[in-house]
């Protein structure tokens, strides 16, 4: 197969997005069980949007409603008990406030964001960034410094969430090609014919063998981009071009549940012409495979900032 890595720009659209709002959700980016909640409550006030709320939930818990941190943060939105006691709301109107119930916790997260935004509404600058800074450092610090305070942790938090929201939003304009894409493809090409190994990262201990996400991770590491280890987290490393907008180097994903990115089970690197390089399964070798199968989920255009924004554990 002749591989030609071209660079071109295409216009995105909302056709694959979910719902309205300032940033429509990308197809399947939020698990179907929570999609309507995130879409509704993500439009609660101008400082937030559904993609931003989704990014916060993913950053906090990976959409796990039973998540509990060592610091006693609880549920899908990771409220600590004191904050929940003050800011938890009865989002589903059933008469209780249950931090473990996403129907309460997701509305509470949105409500808390909007409450923080109201505290800093008179501060100059971007209302969303000021709200996120207040979430991290407190409203007083934002007011004191007249915007995002000069704390490295807070500035990193604001950048992380505002970057990560792009991986949950349906593109509304062009999605720029990755500068590192050609190098990632070149790495994968060199591994053609290598026998698959479940859990393989290509290390000497693995005999230089890979599984699907081990191959994509190593390919992008070869050009200086660190991806998470598993495919469903790699999906969040950048924006999501539509099928007819794919460029060589995009990651392409496959799932038995096309409504939930957390159920993704396979990933490959798109090379053009409807084909990818992938490590398919035990007993097979790294090879070219077609992407147009019934389980095709979608694609991600990996960006350096998008990869850096991903949490190390979800």
C-alpha positions in Angstrom: 0.0 0.0 0.0 1.3 3.4 -1.0 1.0 5.8 2.0 0.8 9.5 1.2 0.5 11.8 4.1 -1.2 14.9 2.8 -1.9 18.1 4.8 -5.2 19.8 4.1 -7.9 21.7 6.0 -11.5 20.8 6.1 -14.5 22.4 7.6 -16.2 20.7 10.6 -19.9 20.9 11.3 -22.5 20.0 14.0 -24.0 17.1 12.1 -22.4 14.6 14.5 -23.0 16.7 17.6 -25.6 16.1 20.3 -28.0 18.8 21.1 -27.6 22.6 21.1 -25.9 24.9 23.5 -22.7 26.8 23.1 -20.7 23.6 22.5 -22.7 20.6 21.3 -21.4 17.3 22.6 -19.5 15.1 20.2 -21.1 11.8 19.3 -20.8 9.3 22.2 -18.3 11.4 24.1 -20.5 11.3 27.2 -22.0 8.0 28.2 -25.6 7.7 27.0 -26.8 7.4 30.6 -25.5 10.9 31.4 -25.7 12.6 28.0 -29.1 14.3 28.5 -28.1 15.5 32.0 -24.9 17.0 30.8 -26.6 18.7 27.9 -29.3 20.2 30.0 -27.3 21.3 33.0 -24.4 22.4 30.9 -26.5 25.2 29.7 -27.4 26.4 33.2 -25.5 29.7 32.9 -23.3 31.5 30.4 -20.0 30.6 32.1 -20.4 26.9 31.4 -21.4 24.7 28.5 -22.1 21.0 28.0 -18.6 20.2 26.8 -17.0 22.0 29.7 -19.2 20.2 32.2 -18.3 16.9 30.5 -14.6 17.7 30.8 -14.9 18.4 34.5 -16.8 15.2 35.1 -14.2 13.2 33.1 -11.3 14.9 34.9 -12.9 14.2 38.3 -14.1 10.6 37.9 -14.0 9.3 34.4 -17.8 9.3 34.6 -17.7 6.8 37.4 -20.6 7.4 39.8 -19.0 5.2 42.5 -15.6 7.0 42.4 -14.1 7.8 45.8 -10.8 9.5 46.3 -8.3 9.2 49.2 -9.4 12.7 50.2 -13.0 11.4 50.6 -14.3 13.1 47.4 -17.3 11.2 46.3 -19.3 10.3 43.2 -19.2 11.3 39.6 -18.5 14.9 40.4 -16.2 14.2 43.3 -17.7 16.4 46.0 -16.1 16.4 49.4 -18.8 16.0 52.1 -18.5 19.6 53.4 -19.0 21.1 49.9 -21.8 18.7 49.1 -23.6 19.7 52.3 -23.5 23.3 51.2 -23.9 23.0 47.5 -25.5 19.7 46.7 -29.0 20.0 45.2 -31.9 17.7 44.5 -31.5 17.6 40.8 -34.1 15.0 40.0 -36.7 16.3 42.4 -37.1 13.0 44.3 -36.8 14.6 47.7 -33.2 13.8 48.6 -29.7 15.0 47.7 -27.6 11.9 47.0 -23.9 12.5 46.1 -23.8 9.0 44.6 -26.7 9.6 42.2 -25.6 11.3 39.0 -29.1 12.8 38.7 -28.2 14.9 41.7 -24.5 15.2 41.4 -24.3 16.4 37.8 -26.9 19.2 38.4 -25.0 20.1 41.6 -21.7 20.4 39.7 -23.3 22.7 37.2 -25.1 24.7 39.9 -21.8 25.0 41.9 -20.0 26.2 38.8 -22.7 28.9 38.2 -22.6 30.0 41.8 -18.9 30.5 41.6 -19.3 32.4 38.4 -21.8 34.7 40.1 -19.2 35.4 42.8 -16.7 36.6 40.3 -19.0 38.1 37.7 -17.6 41.6 38.0 -14.0 40.5 37.6 -12.4 41.5 34.3 -11.6 38.8 31.7 -13.1 35.6 30.6 -16.0 34.5 32.8 -15.4 30.8 32.3 -11.7 31.0 33.1 -12.5 33.1 36.2 -15.1 30.6 37.3 -12.6 27.7 36.9 -10.0 29.6 38.8 -12.5 30.2 41.6 -13.3 26.5 41.6 -9.6 25.8 42.1 -8.3 28.7 44.2 -11.4 30.3 45.7 -13.4 33.3 44.6 -11.4 35.7 46.8 -8.2 35.0 45.0 -9.8 35.7 41.6 -11.3 39.0 42.9 -8.0 39.9 44.6 -5.9 39.5 41.4 -8.6 40.7 39.0 -8.7 37.4 37.1 -7.0 34.1 37.1 -4.5 34.3 40.0 -0.7 33.8 39.4 -0.7 30.3 41.0 0.8 27.6 38.8 -1.7 25.0 40.0 -4.7 27.3 39.2 -3.4 28.3 35.8 -2.7 24.7 34.9 -6.2 23.7 36.0 -7.8 26.4 33.9 -5.8 25.4 30.9 -6.5 21.7 31.4 -10.3 22.0 31.6 -10.6 24.6 28.8 -8.4 22.4 26.6 -10.1 19.1 27.6 -13.5 20.5 26.7 -12.5 20.4 23.0 -12.4 16.6 23.2 -16.1 16.5 24.3 -17.3 19.1 21.8 -18.4 18.5 18.2 -16.2 20.6 16.0 -17.8 23.7 14.6 -15.0 24.8 12.3 -11.8 23.4 10.8 -9.8 20.8 12.8 -6.1 21.5 12.2 -4.0 18.5 11.3 -1.4 17.3 13.8 2.2 18.2 13.1 3.3 14.9 14.6 0.9 12.7 12.6 3.4 11.7 9.8 6.0 10.6 12.4 3.4 8.5 14.3 2.5 6.8 11.1 6.1 6.2 10.2 6.6 4.5 13.5 3.6 2.3 13.1 4.7 1.3 9.5 8.0 0.0 10.9 6.0 -2.4 13.2 4.0 -4.0 10.4 4.2 -7.8 10.6 4.9 -7.7 14.4 2.9 -10.3 16.3 0.2 -9.0 18.6 0.6 -9.3 22.4 -2.2 -8.5 24.9 -0.9 -5.7 27.1 2.2 -5.3 25.0 4.0 -1.9 25.0 6.8 -2.9 22.6 9.4 -3.2 25.3 12.2 -5.7 25.3 10.3 -7.6 28.0 7.4 -7.8 25.6 9.6 -9.0 22.7 8.9 -5.7 20.9 5.2 -6.7 20.6 2.1 -4.5 21.1 -1.6 -4.6 21.6 -3.8 -2.0 19.9 -3.5 0.9 22.3 0.1 0.0 23.1 1.0 0.6 19.5 -0.8 3.9 19.2 0.7 5.1 22.5 4.2 4.1 21.3 3.7 5.7 17.9 2.8 9.1 19.4 5.5 8.8 22.1 8.0 8.5 19.2 7.1 12.1 18.3 6.9 13.5 21.8 3.2 13.1 22.7 2.3 11.0 25.7 -1.1 9.3 25.5 -2.9 7.3 28.1 -2.5 3.5 28.0 -6.0 2.5 27.2 -8.0 3.2 24.0 -11.1 4.8 25.7 -8.9 7.4 27.3 -6.9 8.0 24.1 -10.2 9.1 22.5 -10.1 12.2 24.6 -6.7 13.4 23.4 -8.1 16.0 21.0 -11.1 17.0 18.8 -13.2 14.5 16.8 -13.2 14.9 13.0 -16.1 13.4 11.1 -15.6 10.3 8.9 -15.3 12.4 5.7 -12.8 14.7 7.4 -10.2 12.1 8.5 -6.5 12.8 7.9 -3.6 10.4 8.1 -2.5 10.1 11.7 -5.9 10.4 13.2 -6.7 7.7 15.8 -9.8 5.7 14.8 -11.8 3.8 17.4 -14.2 0.9 17.5 -16.8 -0.2 20.0 -19.8 -2.5 20.5 -21.7 0.4 22.1 -21.7 3.4 19.7 -23.3 5.7 22.4 -20.4 5.5 24.9 -16.8 6.4 24.5 -16.0 4.6 27.8 -16.9 1.3 26.1 -14.3 1.7 23.2 -12.4 -1.6 22.8 -10.1 -1.0 19.8 -7.9 1.7 18.3 -5.8 2.1 15.2 -3.9 4.9 13.3 -5.6 6.1 10.1 -3.4 6.1 7.0 -5.8 7.2 4.3 -8.0 5.5 1.7 -10.3 4.0 4.4 -7.4 2.0 6.0 -5.6 2.0 9.3 -2.6 0.4 10.8 -3.6 -1.6 13.9 -2.7 -4.5 16.2 -5.9 -6.4 15.9 -6.0 -9.4 18.2 -4.1 -12.4 19.6 -2.7 -14.6 16.8 -2.6 -11.7 14.3 0.2 -9.3 13.3 0.2 -5.5 13.0 -1.3 -4.8 9.6 -3.5 -2.6 7.4 -7.2 -3.0 8.1 -10.3 -1.2 6.7 -12.0 1.2 9.1 -15.5 1.1 7.6 -17.0 -1.6 9.8 -20.3 -1.7 11.8 -18.4 -1.1 15.0 -16.6 2.1 13.9 -17.1 4.6 16.7 -15.3 7.7 15.6 -11.9 9.4 15.4 -9.6 11.8 17.4 -7.1 14.2 16.0 -4.4 14.0 18.6 -3.1 17.3 19.8 -0.2 18.0 22.1 -2.2 20.2 24.4 -5.1 17.7 24.3 -2.9 14.8 25.4 -1.3 16.9 28.2 -4.8 17.8 29.5 -5.8 14.2 30.1 -5.9 13.0 33.7 -3.3 10.4 34.6 -6.0 8.3 36.3 -9.7 8.2 35.6 
